[in-house]
Amino acid sequence: MAAGFAATALVLAVALLQVLRSGTDPANTSAPGYLPLAYSATAILLVVFVVAAFVRRLDLSMGRWFPWLVGAVSALISVGTWWVLAVGNNDLAATIYAGIRVPKGPFAFWDMTLVMKSVDCSSWGFDVFAANNGCLQDPAIYAPGMLWLKYVPFDVFSEKNVTVLGVGVMLVSSLVLVWLARNSAGPGQLVLLVAAAAAPWQLLLERGNIDAVVLWVACAVVILVRRWDRLWVWGIAAAIIWLVGTWKYYPFAMGLMLVPVVRLRRGWTVLAGFALATSAFMILTWDNFRFSSQSNSNMIDYGDFVVLGRVPVVARMLGTVVGQGGLQTGDLIVYALALVAVGWGVAVGLATGRSLVHPAMLAISGSSLFLSSVLVAGFGWGYKAAFLLLCVPLVAALTRSTRWVLVASSVAVLALIAVQSVVVWNTVLSTLSGVIAAGFAFGLSVPLIVRSVRSTSRSGRPPVRT
């Protein structure tokens, strides 16, 4: 565990050194714009790892109503600012958004409006994925499953209902934060409180982005299978995950949280069915998947404002192209950083004796979502940072350990999640923090999930009835 902690810090130092070398290169004319942010990223990450290494115990308990404070902060800022804007006080709304570093869109619930326009246009018979389709200014970049919303009766999902849907997203998402806080130890609750008022979360809600629903689904799956551990319930959970995967593709990665179903008799059928349905959808919509992926690449912004991603970070590194795939040395460093963080998490998970399968399911879903979009795809707007809030309950549980390495690891990762939840306008700082936290949470969750399956098979107790 200590070696994993040290190795992660070492690779992180190499990544930061590459950024600083590029920033101090006289031939780099863009360096003055990001060099100060690179220095601040180095200083902050150094403090995080050094301070965490000295923490031996962290026993912090919050009041029973504290989770509701987390939700209230989220709802107050999101709904309150929307209301200020709705009644015509644009200056005050702009001041609030500027204060929390949320770039205001041209109108409220911008992302949701684009989705609902696609649904409306499709219901009117237009091919929304075609260029110059006569209804949308640009082709829709979502997966075809998003258009299935047009079959919901009474035109619930329509552009005319965007305001009601958007406010609903704000309120339900705030309740999701309450639930996450109720299932987190004290330090995790503090991280969620900070995140509730910070730019990534508020950007997600202000845009009415569909990623908020993906977060709901992860929490709903855990609630369902924890309450009713039955094969048919797991089947429903798999179907829900598959459905949101047909909206944006990368939510298919959440299928990893279904692995504990193999504890049940014939549980493998749920995993097999999910894998088969996912493969079939990917094959049938392969051209759309390639277009959606290319659209993501085209949106790459090398600025330092609400941007996450491996590609923008590597753009700030000196390096040469490696091999035939177009990867640069900076890409390899960031991938290595994720891998050592995964190894660090695995080591901690193997040393954790507690049964934490449901928090591990949340963590593996959140970390997979973050890594697939920010690390593998290479780019994401700042609201992708919200995915790591699903990892908080599991990581925060380690603060109650009596082993200092587990506590230090938990403190470091919680701090990184808090950092990337706030300082999202510093691309290097937020991306590297998020990659380490996601890698650690992924690695931590794997042994816990595998252990839950193996312990059930070894115990010899009858399988849960199906």
N, C-alpha and C positions, 0 to 999 in steps of 0.2 A: 504493500500500500504506500509506504513511504517512497519507494522507488518510482511508483507511478506518479505520485505527486511531484517528485523532483524531475522526472522525465518530461512531464507536461510543461513544467515551468521552463525547462531547458529549451524545448522546441519552440515554445512561445517567445523566448528571448531571441532565438534565431530569426523568427518571423519579424519581430519588431526591429531587429538589427538590419534586416533587408530593407524595411521601409525607411529607416533612418539613413541608411547608405544612399538610397535613391533620393531622399530629400536633401541630402547635403551634396549631391553631385552637381557641380557647376553647370553641366550641360542640360540639366533638368529644369526647363523654364517654368514648369508648373509647380515646382517644389514650394515656393513661398506661400501658396494657397493652403497646403496641407501639412507642412512641416511643423508648425506649432501644435496642431492636433496630434501629430505623431508623437511629439515629446510628451504631451499630456496623457496620451494613451499608455505610453511606457511607464510614466510615473504612477498612474492609477493602478495598473495591473501589478506593478512591483509592490505597491502597498497592500493590495488584496492578498497576494500570496505570502508575503512576509508576515502580515498580521495574522492570517489564518494559521500559519505554522506555529504560532505561539499560543493558540487557544487550546486549553485543556478540557474545560467544562463549559457548557452553555445551557443552563436550565432556566428558561424564560417562559412564564405562563401569563397569558393575557386573560382578561375578563371574558365571561361567557357570551357577552353581547358584542365582543370585538369583531367577529366575522360580519355582523350586520353593519358595523361602521365601515368596513371595507366596501360592502355593496352600496352603502349610502353615498360614499365618496364618489364611486364610479357613476352612480345614477345622477347625483347632484351636478357633477361637472358636465356629463354628456347631455342629459335631458335639459339641464338648466341653461347651458350655453345654446343649445338648439332653440329653446324657448326665447331667449334674448334675441337671437337672430330672427326668429319667426315674427316677433312683434315689431321688428324694424330697427332695432338698435344695433346696426351693423358695426359701429365703432367699438362698442363694448365687447361684442362677440369677437371681433378681430383682435382686440387686446388680450382677451382670455386665451384664444388660440395661440397667439404669439408668445404669451407667457409660458405655456407648456410646450412650445415648439411644435405645434400641429399646423402644417400648411393647409390653410382653408381652401377647399375646393370651390369651383365656380358656383355651386349651389349645394344645399344640404343633401346628404345621402347620394353622393355622386355615383359611387360604384354600384349601389343597388339600382339606381335609375337606369344605368346602362344595361344591367341584367334584365330588368323588367321590360325595357324597350325591346330587347332581343326576343323575350317571350311573346310580347304583343305582336311583333313583326312576323314571328314564326306562325302564330295563330291566324294571321291574315294571309298566309300562303307564301311569304317571302323566304328565300334561301339566305339566312342571315350569315352563313359562312362564306358566301360568295362576295367577291369584290364588286363594288358598284351594284349592290343588290336592290337599290331603289327604296330602301327603308332606313338603313343604318348608314352613317357616314363612313364607318370602317367595319370590316367583317368582325363578327363576334369571335372572341378568343377563348371562350369557355368550351368545355366538352359538351357533346350533344345531349347528355342527360339533363342538363340544365333546362332544356326546352320542354322537358316532360311536365314542367310546372303548368304549362298551358292547359293540361287536362284536369287540373283541379277546378271543381265547379265554382260558379258565381264570380269568375274572374278575380279571385282573391289575389293572385300574383299578377298584377298589372301595374303599369306605370302610374295609373290614377290612384293607386293605394300605397305609393312609396312612403308617404309621410307616416301613415299608420304603421306600416311594416318596419320602417326605420326606428321609430320610437319603441316599437315592440322589441326590436333587436337590442336596443340600449337597456331596456328593463330586464329582459331575460338574461342577457350577458352579465348584468350586475348581480343577478341571483346566482349565476354560475360561480362568480367570484366568492359569493357568500358560502356556497357549498364547498369550494376548494379550501377556503379559510377554516371552515368547521372541521375539515379533515386534515389540517396541518398543525404542526406544533408551533409554539409561540414565535420563534424566529421566522418561520415560513409565513405566518400571518402578517408580520411586519413587512416582508418582501411584497406580499400581495397588496397591502395598503399602499405602498410606494408605487407599485405598478398601476393601481387603479387610477391614480392621478397623473400618470406619466404619458408621454407622447405616443408610444406604440399602441397602448390600449385605447386611448381616446381617439387616435387616428382611425383605428379599426371601427369604432362605434360611429364616429362622425361621417365616415364614408358609407356606413351600412354595408360593409364588405361581407361577402358570403363566408369568409374564413371564421367569422363568429359562430356560424352554425356548425362548422366542423368541430369547434371546441365544445359546443353543446353535445354533439354526438358522442365524443369521447367520454364525457361525464355521464351521459345517459346510459351508455353501454355498461359502465362500472356499476351504476345504480341498479340496473336491471339484473345483471348476473350475480351481484352480491345479495340481492333480495330473493331472487328465484334462480337457483343454480340448477337449471333444467336444460335439457338438450334443445327443446323448442325455443326457449328464451335466447340461448346462444345463437340459434338460427336467425331469430329476428334481429339480434345485434349485428350479425354478419351481413344481413340484408341492408340494414341502415348504413353501415360503413360502405358497402358496395355502392349504394345509391349516391352518397356524397362523393365517392370516387368518380362516378360518371359525370359529376359536375366540373371537377378541376383536376382529375387524374392523380395528383400526388396524395390525396387522402386514402388511396388504396394502400399506402404504406401502413395505415392504421390496422390493417389486417393482422399485424404481429401481436396485437393485444388479444387476439382470439386463441392464441396457443394454449392457454390453460384449459380449453374445452376438451383436450384429449384425456383429461382425467375422467371424463364421463364415458360410459359405455356408448360405443359408436360415435364418440365425439369427433373422431377423425373425419367423419362425413361432412361436418360443418366446415372444417378447414379445406377439405378437398373441393367442396361445392363453391366456397369463396374463391379459391385459386382458379377453378375452372371458369367461373363466371367472369372473373377479372381478366383472365387470359383471352376469353372470347370477345369481351368488349374492346380490349386493346387491339386485337387483330382486326376486328370489324371497323374500328375508327382510327386505324394507324395513321392515315393521312392527316386527320384532324389533330391527332396527338403531335405529329411533327410540326404542323402549323402553329399549334398552341405553344410548343416549346420554342419555336423560332420567334414567336411574338414576344415571349419572355426575354429572349436574348436581345431583341431589338429595343427593349425598354431600358437597357442597362444605362444607368446614370452614374458617372464617375465623380459626382459631387459628394459633399458631406452633409446631406440633409435628408433625413428619414430614409436612408438607403442601407441595406444589408447585402452581403454577398461576397463569395470568394473572388469573383471576377473583379469587382471594384477594388478589393484589397490588393490583389496581385498586380493591378494596374499601377499601384504605388510602390512596387518592388523592382529592383534591378534584377535582371535574369535573362536567360536565353531559352529558346524553344527546345523542348526535349522530345525526341522521337518524331513520329509522323502524325500524332494526334493533335498537334497544336498546343499541347500543354507546355507551360513554362516552369522554371524551377520554383517560382513562387507558388504555383498550383500544388506542386509536390510537397512543399513545406506545409501548406494549409491542410492538405490531406493527411500528412504525417501528424500534424497537431491533433486532428480529430481521432486518428487511430490510437495515439498514446493516451488520449483522454478516455477512449473506450476501454483500453487496458487498465487504466487507473480505476475506472468504475467497476470493471469486472473483479479486480482484486478486492475492492471494498465490499462488493456484493458477496463474494465468497466468504468474507470474514464476518458478515452480518448474520446473526443467528435468528433473527426475528422473521415471522411470517408476514410478509408485506406484499402479497400477490396483487391485491387490488390497487394500491399506490403504484406498484411496478407496472401494471397495465396502463395506468394514466401516463407514467413517465415514458414508457416505450412508444406510446402514441405521439406524445408531444415532441419528444426528441426526434422521432422518425419524420414527422412533418417538417420540423425545422431543418434537419439535415438534407432531406430530399429537395427542398426548395432553395435553401440558402447555400448549402455546400455543393450538392450534386448539380442542380440546375444552375447555380452560380449567382443568382440575383433574387432579391425580394425587397419590396417596400417595407418600411419600418414596422408595420403591424404584424409581420411574421414573427417578431419577437414575442408576441403574446402566446405563441405555441408553447414556449418553455414554462409558462405558468402552470401547465399540467404536470410538470416535473417537481413542483414545489412540495406537495405532500410527502413524496418519497424521500427527497433529499433532506427536508426538514426533520424527518423522523430520526435521522442519524444523530442529531444534536443531543438526543437523550441517551446516547451510548456512554459507557464508562471508559471506552478506549479512545485515547486522545487523537489517534490518527483518523478515526472515523469522524470525530467531532471537527477536527481541522479540515478534513475534506469537505464536510457538509458546509462549514462556514465559508470556505473558499467558493464553492459552487453557488451557494445562495447569494453571496456578494456579487458574483459574476452575472447571475440572473437579474439582480437588482440594477447593476450597472447597465446592462444592455437593454433594460426596460426604461431607462431614463436618458442615457447619453446616446440616443440613437442617431444624433446628427454628426457624431464622430464615427465614420464608417469603419476605420481600423479598430477602434476600441470596441464598438458594439458587435461587430462581426466576430472578432477573435474571442471575445467574452462568450458570445452565444455558441460558437462552435465547440469551445471547451466544455461549457455547461451541458450542451446537448450530447456530446460524446460521452461525458461522464455519466449522465443520466441513462443513456442507452446501455452502456456497459454495466451499470449498477443493476438495472432492471432484468437483464438477461439471466444471471444466476438465480435470482429470486423466483422468476417465472419457471425456469427449468426445475428448480428445487421443489416447487409446489407440485409439479407433475410427478417427479421421481418419488417424493415422499408418499404420495397417494398410492402409487403402484407398489411400493415396498411395504406399506402398512398392512396390505391384504384386506382392508375393510371393503365391504361391498360398495360398488360404484353407486353414485347418486342415481336414483331412479330417473328414467328419461320420459 
